[in-house]
Amino acid sequence: MSKINKLISNNCGVIRPDSVEDYVKAGGYEGLKKAFTMKPEEIIDEVKKAKLLGRGGAAYPAGSKWEQLLEIPEFPKYIVINADEGEPGTFKDKILLAQDPLRVIEGMTIAGHVFNSHDGYIYIRGEYRAIQRVFQSAIDNAVKAGYLGKNVMGTGFEFNIHIMTGAGAYVCGENSALLNSIEGKAGRPRIKPPHLAEVGLFLLPTLVNNVESIANIPTIVLEGGDKYLSYGTKDSGGTKLICLSGNVANRGVYEIPFGISLRDAIYDPELGGGIPNGKKLKFYHLGGQSGPIGGEAQLDTTYCYKALRNAGLSVGSGAIVVMDEDVCVIDYLKGVTEFFIHESCGKCTPCREGNKQIYAILCRLSEGEASQDDMVILRRLIDTMTNASFCGLGQAAAVALNTCWKHFKSEFEDHLNKKCPAQVCFTEQGRGE
């Protein structure tokens, strides 16, 4: 099996990002053209056949989400694309937004046709200022060329896309917090139910998809769901954009077919290229800071949603952060926990206070001051945060810690005995002195 299969990234770096002419020459808008000959139910059926699972991290079946929204009778309906991409180690949406924005725009327009929606919103993180300008230029050019705005492709259908700017809040990557932010409210999660398909943007039915998810729609419509499914596995259709970073030779974004192994992703010369400087792999962090951590024993796991889930791992956002033998697990977890302390919206006690208490215990471990009682409290904090936090941020904040506890428990015990295998802690350098 080829380790690289470009279905949605084939235009990246090849065409002028905001050029409709270049995009059409590369086969763009053929999916939209075909979509206008199909009924909404037929398009959704192809998305279901494709087994497109949400590429933002939740992995919810896109076809089911679309079907649920279609069945809701209220109008108008809104199309919202989550381009916040605040997950550390994740930069795959950035590639699509910057280098092939018209693919995203085409996918949004197809969704607009399916739900007879006339307004779409894309929420782009504030740090992507330059990308916002490129995306706005692509929108303007699509309107001029008749592929967006009033009377799209002469069909009489009207669809407009509006760019909304985030302000750097990680929690706004959660869909309901994102909608609150678009409405000008504090970016804090909503109580669910009601679900966003029923009561979403401006309290009206709303489709919320990730950038990578919507970018797959033109390909699925054009080639058909069965063909798209064949590029992946029977449980995970199509391809996935992965982000390789950390202690790996070839850092970057790669489009891979589901079905290769984690070992392939990290070590294959076409992809990660292995660990630099002759170092050994220690662990890898999947799906961003909120994802699980795996080790050497799981390297031969197939990279697909079902196989990774069965192995206690996950695809998540597609991030693969690789760490070598010189990295201390406790030290790494301190960085992860600091991130969640900074990004917690503070709405609920388990997340707001739990992360601070976890960080304090990790600091005691790295300073040789922790006790067995701290380990008992640590386990209790993990359970409380996972089960009682209000939204996915707090629920997932302890995932990395929990999986490290499972795979590297001996390292926690070493630190209780004032031993750091990576020799990072208990030194002048480790204390920052």
VOGU-3710 file (C-alpha; in Angstrom, 3 decimals, decimal comma):
1> mskinklisn> 0,000/0,000/0,000  1,285/3,451/-0,907  2,053/5,550/2,138  0,799/8,758/0,491  -2,486/9,196/-1,394  -3,513/12,740/-2,272  -7,255/13,198/-2,594  -7,715/16,604/-0,990  -4,192/18,018/-0,838  -3,245/17,517/-4,491
11> ncgvirpdsv> -3,657/21,236/-5,274  -1,607/22,427/-2,317  1,498/24,221/-3,474  0,568/23,631/-7,122  -2,071/26,256/-7,930  -2,531/29,897/-6,959  -4,686/29,587/-3,824  -7,263/32,255/-4,686  -7,365/31,650/-8,443  -10,691/30,265/-9,644
21> edyvkaggye> -9,151/29,729/-13,075  -6,371/27,529/-11,658  -8,808/25,661/-9,438  -11,197/24,890/-12,297  -8,313/23,722/-14,508  -7,329/21,330/-11,715  -10,832/19,820/-11,702  -12,399/22,160/-9,203  -16,163/22,776/-9,056  -16,937/19,521/-10,877
31> glkkaftmkp> -18,316/18,214/-7,582  -20,613/21,221/-7,197  -21,724/20,911/-10,800  -22,704/17,276/-10,182  -24,327/18,160/-6,849  -26,787/20,480/-8,599  -28,056/17,464/-10,593  -28,671/15,447/-7,414  -31,300/15,545/-4,704  -30,159/16,366/-1,149
41> eeiidevkka> -30,968/12,824/-0,029  -28,799/11,389/-2,810  -25,810/13,507/-1,759  -26,205/12,533/1,878  -26,441/8,882/0,862  -23,045/9,161/-0,854  -21,531/10,801/2,240  -22,879/7,936/4,346  -21,480/5,335/1,935  -18,104/7,062/2,122
51> kllgrggaay> -17,975/6,558/5,914  -16,517/10,016/6,301  -15,846/10,437/10,004  -15,414/13,917/11,442  -11,832/15,050/10,906  -11,829/17,601/13,717  -11,318/15,000/16,430  -14,746/13,703/17,460  -14,964/11,244/14,518  -18,767/11,496/14,355
61> pagskweqll> -20,147/10,093/11,057  -20,624/13,073/8,755  -23,425/11,391/6,814  -25,464/10,843/9,981  -24,936/14,450/11,056  -26,099/15,697/7,665  -29,101/13,365/7,666  -30,204/14,546/11,106  -30,076/18,181/10,014  -32,014/17,499/6,803
71> eipefpkyiv> -34,872/15,981/8,798  -35,315/19,121/10,896  -38,114/21,192/9,306  -37,155/24,664/10,596  -35,517/27,241/8,307  -33,240/29,003/7,727  -30,345/26,631/8,335  -26,726/27,659/8,666  -23,453/26,082/7,541  -20,585/26,684/9,976
81> inadegepgt> -17,011/25,511/9,435  -14,712/25,168/12,430  -11,307/26,499/11,355  -10,161/27,427/14,848  -7,463/24,704/14,898  -6,077/25,554/18,316  -4,939/22,001/19,111  -1,155/21,946/19,700  0,664/19,808/17,167  -2,148/20,289/14,626
91> fkdkillaqd> -1,666/22,380/11,497  -3,373/20,391/8,732  -6,368/22,734/8,282  -3,900/25,585/7,856  -2,579/23,933/4,688  -6,040/23,711/3,121  -7,043/27,227/4,152  -3,822/28,781/2,848  -3,160/26,702/-0,258  -6,539/25,402/-1,473
101> plrviegmti> -9,304/27,566/0,023  -11,587/27,093/-2,980  -11,915/23,377/-2,156  -13,256/24,358/1,257  -15,536/26,946/-0,346  -16,838/24,367/-2,839  -17,589/21,918/-0,040  -19,460/24,609/1,900  -21,466/25,511/-1,193  -22,477/21,878/-1,721
111> aghvfnshdg> -23,629/21,762/1,905  -25,559/24,976/1,330  -27,314/23,354/-1,632  -28,177/20,230/0,380  -29,820/22,197/3,199  -31,141/25,108/1,123  -28,984/27,368/3,244  -28,030/30,797/2,000  -25,368/31,701/4,559  -22,201/29,932/5,620
121> yiyirgeyra> -19,738/31,019/8,286  -16,124/29,964/8,629  -14,521/30,631/12,017  -10,799/31,069/11,424  -8,455/31,351/14,386  -7,129/34,823/15,084  -3,501/33,791/14,622  -4,207/33,003/10,949  -4,459/36,666/9,910  -2,626/36,284/6,603
131> iqrvfqsaid> -4,645/33,183/5,776  -7,873/35,093/6,393  -6,862/37,560/3,693  -6,152/34,726/1,239  -9,480/33,097/2,049  -11,384/36,373/1,601  -9,697/36,879/-1,773  -10,788/33,362/-2,798  -14,369/34,167/-1,740  -14,358/37,406/-3,717
141> navkagylgk> -13,000/35,676/-6,820  -15,550/32,866/-6,547  -18,342/35,465/-6,421  -16,963/37,251/-9,499  -16,745/33,949/-11,389  -20,326/32,980/-10,536  -19,495/30,089/-8,221  -20,672/31,898/-5,088  -23,142/34,631/-4,140  -26,336/35,172/-6,103
151> nvmgtgfefn> -27,351/32,717/-8,841  -24,543/30,181/-8,298  -23,585/28,579/-11,655  -26,817/29,935/-13,165  -28,994/27,706/-10,978  -30,811/30,481/-9,137  -29,352/29,267/-5,844  -27,802/31,909/-3,580  -25,046/31,153/-1,085  -22,792/33,569/0,782
161> ihimtgagay> -19,773/32,859/2,976  -18,731/35,055/5,891  -15,356/34,897/7,666  -15,456/35,153/11,458  -12,279/35,744/13,455  -11,397/33,898/16,634  -9,464/35,576/19,443  -7,107/32,754/20,373  -9,321/30,845/22,819  -8,714/27,088/22,580
171> vcgensalln> -12,125/26,332/24,079  -13,761/27,905/20,997  -12,696/24,808/19,108  -15,650/23,202/20,909  -18,565/23,676/18,532  -21,079/25,295/20,870  -18,460/27,683/22,298  -17,554/28,556/18,703  -21,183/29,428/17,909  -21,404/31,602/21,024
181> siegkagrpr> -18,258/33,413/19,882  -19,723/34,039/16,406  -22,790/35,532/18,079  -20,595/37,928/20,061  -21,034/36,103/23,359  -18,402/34,704/25,688  -16,763/31,637/24,126  -18,065/29,123/26,641  -19,739/25,777/25,917  -23,508/25,450/25,917
191> ikpphlaevg> -25,583/22,906/27,780  -26,597/20,044/25,471  -29,288/19,026/24,650  -30,648/20,778/22,697  -28,122/19,771/20,055  -26,683/22,209/17,542  -28,502/20,592/14,626  -31,727/21,778/16,258  -30,681/24,922/18,148  -27,397/26,174/16,759
201> lfllptlvnn> -26,273/29,524/15,380  -28,785/32,244/16,286  -30,832/29,399/17,855  -31,548/27,931/14,416  -30,630/24,536/12,876  -26,919/24,458/12,103  -24,362/22,155/10,509  -20,913/22,423/12,084  -18,082/20,636/10,261  -14,294/20,731/10,407
211> vesianipti> -12,256/22,202/7,512  -10,816/18,841/6,479  -14,253/17,205/6,685  -15,894/19,720/4,343  -12,900/19,623/1,978  -13,673/15,944/1,332  -17,246/16,618/0,191  -16,483/17,646/-3,435  -14,420/14,467/-3,904  -17,127/12,261/-2,402
221> vleggdkyls> -19,857/13,791/-4,577  -17,764/13,598/-7,746  -16,337/10,087/-7,303  -19,127/8,526/-5,252  -19,153/7,193/-1,710  -18,102/3,645/-2,584  -15,038/4,826/-4,487  -14,056/7,173/-1,660  -14,431/4,376/0,894  -12,103/2,148/-1,141
231> ygtkdsggtk> -9,198/4,534/-0,525  -9,277/3,679/3,189  -10,490/0,740/5,246  -13,984/-0,683/5,671  -14,404/1,312/8,890  -12,549/4,516/7,948  -13,202/5,863/4,468  -10,820/7,945/2,415  -7,574/9,522/3,543  -6,356/11,527/6,530
241> liclsgnvan> -4,131/14,561/6,814  -1,596/13,918/9,570  0,760/16,419/11,216  4,159/15,038/12,177  6,188/17,101/14,636  8,548/16,775/17,573  11,593/14,484/17,447  11,013/13,203/13,921  13,198/13,728/10,853  10,558/14,929/8,365
251> rgvyeipfgi> 8,149/17,268/10,093  5,129/18,391/8,127  1,637/17,583/6,846  1,070/14,353/4,906  -2,064/12,848/3,363  -2,133/9,130/4,051  -4,633/6,362/3,331  -6,173/4,729/6,370  -4,619/1,299/6,779  -0,913/2,018/7,170
261> slrdaiydpe> 0,624/1,543/10,625  1,854/4,053/13,175  5,317/2,653/12,543  4,966/3,551/8,862  3,850/7,087/9,719  6,828/7,709/12,001  9,603/5,732/10,295  8,802/5,479/6,567  11,211/7,650/4,500  8,233/9,129/2,591
271> lgggipngkk> 6,696/10,235/5,866  8,334/10,797/9,256  11,704/9,330/8,354  12,448/8,099/11,875  14,060/9,646/14,943  17,009/12,015/14,302  20,511/11,721/15,772  20,313/7,974/16,327  17,934/8,373/19,249  15,303/5,837/20,257
281> lkfyhlggqs> 11,567/6,480/20,310  10,120/6,971/23,772  6,478/7,889/23,083  4,157/9,715/20,702  1,193/11,950/21,441  -1,770/11,455/19,104  -4,486/13,949/18,248  -3,100/16,969/20,084  -2,778/17,773/23,789  -6,212/16,297/24,482
291> gpiggeaqld> -5,281/12,955/22,905  -3,716/9,762/24,258  -0,040/8,857/24,438  1,329/5,603/23,043  4,617/3,745/23,127  6,784/1,263/21,258  4,428/-1,658/21,916  1,614/-0,033/19,898  3,657/1,016/16,862  2,268/-1,700/14,603
301> ttycykalrn> -1,334/-0,615/15,208  -3,188/0,192/11,993  -3,842/3,886/11,569  -7,631/3,962/11,382  -10,349/4,986/13,790  -11,403/1,503/14,915  -7,953/-0,082/15,301  -6,531/2,873/17,223  -9,582/3,012/19,485  -9,231/-0,713/20,224
311> aglsvgsgai> -5,602/-0,083/21,173  -6,548/2,715/23,569  -5,385/5,392/21,135  -7,193/7,723/18,728  -6,867/9,564/15,418  -8,171/12,802/16,928  -7,157/15,820/14,903  -4,410/13,896/13,085  -1,490/15,212/15,130  1,421/12,852/15,828
321> vvmdedvcvi> 3,945/14,482/18,171  7,005/12,237/18,495  9,272/12,277/21,565  12,667/10,562/21,871  14,452/8,935/24,817  15,765/12,241/26,157  12,247/13,433/27,071  10,974/12,993/30,621  7,330/11,886/30,791  6,658/13,959/33,917
331> dylkgvteff> 8,264/17,039/32,427  6,231/16,615/29,231  2,984/16,231/31,193  3,726/19,427/33,078  3,742/21,261/29,729  0,464/19,628/28,696  -1,195/20,564/31,986  0,081/24,148/31,820  -1,624/24,432/28,448  -4,988/23,334/29,849
341> ihescgkctp> -4,674/25,637/32,860  -4,171/28,536/30,451  -6,982/27,529/28,086  -9,682/26,474/30,566  -12,619/28,875/30,327  -13,119/28,513/34,086  -16,816/27,709/33,845  -16,691/24,440/35,779  -14,794/23,520/38,953  -13,415/20,111/37,887
351> cregnkqiya> -11,514/21,610/34,951  -10,662/24,988/36,476  -9,287/23,607/39,760  -8,435/20,045/38,719  -5,758/21,071/36,230  -4,089/23,293/38,821  -3,985/20,455/41,363  -2,608/18,014/38,795  0,114/20,501/37,884  1,060/20,935/41,542
361> ilcrlsegea> 1,466/17,173/41,962  3,527/16,870/38,771  5,778/19,658/40,042  6,268/17,796/43,313  7,156/14,673/41,335  9,755/16,554/39,290  11,204/18,129/42,434  11,400/14,926/44,460  8,771/16,015/46,977  5,808/13,797/46,009
371> sqddmvilrr> 4,389/10,983/48,130  2,231/7,909/47,597  -0,728/9,952/48,829  -0,161/12,275/45,869  -0,517/9,317/43,533  -3,871/8,421/45,088  -5,048/12,022/44,727  -3,792/12,095/41,137  -5,947/9,101/40,220  -8,945/10,673/41,923
381> lidtmtnasf> -8,442/13,930/40,040  -8,252/12,101/36,713  -11,560/10,327/37,395  -13,306/13,480/38,616  -12,225/15,615/35,678  -13,068/12,944/33,110  -16,543/12,294/34,508  -17,616/15,668/35,869  -16,171/18,386/33,618  -18,754/20,405/31,720
391> cglgqaaava> -17,265/20,079/28,220  -14,739/18,110/26,219  -11,817/20,328/27,251  -11,957/19,277/30,888  -12,974/15,731/30,056  -9,951/15,268/27,804  -7,409/17,327/29,760  -6,248/14,279/31,725  -6,186/11,828/28,788  -2,429/12,217/28,198
401> lntcwkhfks> -1,753/11,797/31,920  -4,014/8,761/32,169  -2,376/6,975/29,238  1,108/7,820/30,511  0,127/6,322/33,845  -0,835/3,158/31,981  2,270/2,850/29,773  4,944/4,543/31,888  3,867/3,877/35,471  7,426/2,897/36,354
411> efedhlnkkc> 8,539/6,442/35,529  6,096/7,854/38,091  7,525/5,419/40,651  11,069/6,413/39,683  10,245/10,045/40,392  8,827/9,104/43,785  12,316/7,709/44,459  13,965/10,858/43,072  15,124/9,189/39,854  14,480/10,646/36,396
421> paqvcfteqg> 15,299/8,197/33,550  15,758/11,107/31,138  17,864/12,985/33,704  15,778/16,116/33,228  14,408/16,446/36,757  16,413/16,860/39,997  19,117/18,867/38,184  19,983/22,546/38,050  18,929/22,590/34,375  15,620/20,887/35,177
431> rge> 14,799/23,562/37,765  15,607/26,304/35,286  18,410/27,632/37,522
//
